[in-house]
Amino acid sequence: MPAFATRLARAKFRAWHRGTREADYMIGGFFDRFHAQWGEAEMAWFEALLEEEDVDIMAWALGTQSVPDEFVGDQMTAMKRLDYVQI
């Protein structure tokens, strides 16, 4: 597995290059706000999240769809607060 710093760099790029500006701000903003606190478990969660469709991630964060069990937890709770999105 790549070094943690390499994984962070890759995740940052993927978080900020989702394909829509809205998803970039939500997912990229979440990364920027929280990644410095992450260990292996949090990083693995985020990497798995990045494999999901933007519309699903945004719906989970906005509460318009139920969050799948594998993404329920503290990180999704933080994502749902949306206090990391600069307006």
Secondary structure, 3 states (H helix, E strand, C coil): CCCHHHHHHHHHHHHHCCCCHHHHHHHHHHHHHHHHHCCHHHHHHHHHHHCCCHHHHHHHHHCCCCCCHHHCCHHHHHHHHCCCCCC
